[in-house]
Amino acid sequence: MTEATAGSLRDTLRERTVEAHGRVDALFGSHDFATERGYGAFLSAQAAAWETLRPLLDAGSLARADALRADLGRLGLLAPMPLAVDLPARATLGHQYVLEGSRLGSAVLIRELLAKAPRMAERAGAYLRESAKIEGWKQLSTALQTDRDGYGRIERIIDDALFVFGLFEEAWRVTNSAQTKG
């Protein structure tokens, strides 16, 4: 694929990861935020992925991971161990695309938590509040729309994005997050 035959790098990433994104949304959307058990399962599954990715995180993402740890503590839950996967030496555009893009979903999820369990949102909503800050996504999105160098490594960027989506799927399975809405 070349720049001349494709839309923006962001559009290409969206198109090529839509199935993986849908699977992750369905899994994490199945948690019942109206109960502490359901919300705790959601946080635990998120934490398994974030703890695994911690060595790659920038300051904004570390703030999210730290808020997640704090929320788990407020619910009396321990942060899960990182998953046993090989990580690259540093984050790539593909990794950032998934992590920063998840901020859009977090903005929706914090509203759901506030509507269903306002006291829990007050007590343990730091992760979703921190994650709903979308300035990083806006900056990355703009960069991906104008990036003309990324097409030379588009397959690697897509593979990295799919890796992160897959990591969240695995985190959901490993933490036995089948505690879903009834």
C-alpha positions, 0 to 999 in steps of 0.5 A: 500500500502506498500513500497514493493508493490509501487514505490517511494512516489513521483511516488505514489503521481504523480499517485494518483493526476494526474487527479486533477493536470490535472484539475488545469493545464487546468483551469490556462492554459486557461488564456490569458497571452497576455492581462492584463485582462487575466494575472490579472485574472490568478494572482487573482485566484492564489492569492486566493489560496496562501492567503488561504495557507499563514499560512502554508507557509515556507520562499520560499513559502512566497516569492512567495505569497509576489511577487504575492501580489506585481504583483497584486498591479502593475496591480492595483488589490487587493489581494483576501480574503482567501477562507473559509476553515479549514487548518491544523496546519502546512503544510504536505508533501502532501501540499508541493508536490503540492506547490513545484511541481507547480514551474515546471509549473511556469518555463513554464508560465514565458516563455509564459508571456515573449513571449506574453507580455514582458512588462507585464512580466517586470512590473508584472512577479515577482511571476512567476520568483520567482516561477520558482526557482526549487531548493526547488522542487528538494530537496523535489523530492529527499526526496520523492524518498527516504522516507521510512516512508511516506508509513505509512501515504500515504493516508493522504499525498495524501488527503493533496495534493488533498486538495491543488489541490482542493483549486486552483480549487476553487480559480479559480471558486471563482475569476470568472476566466472564462476570458479565451483565446478567 
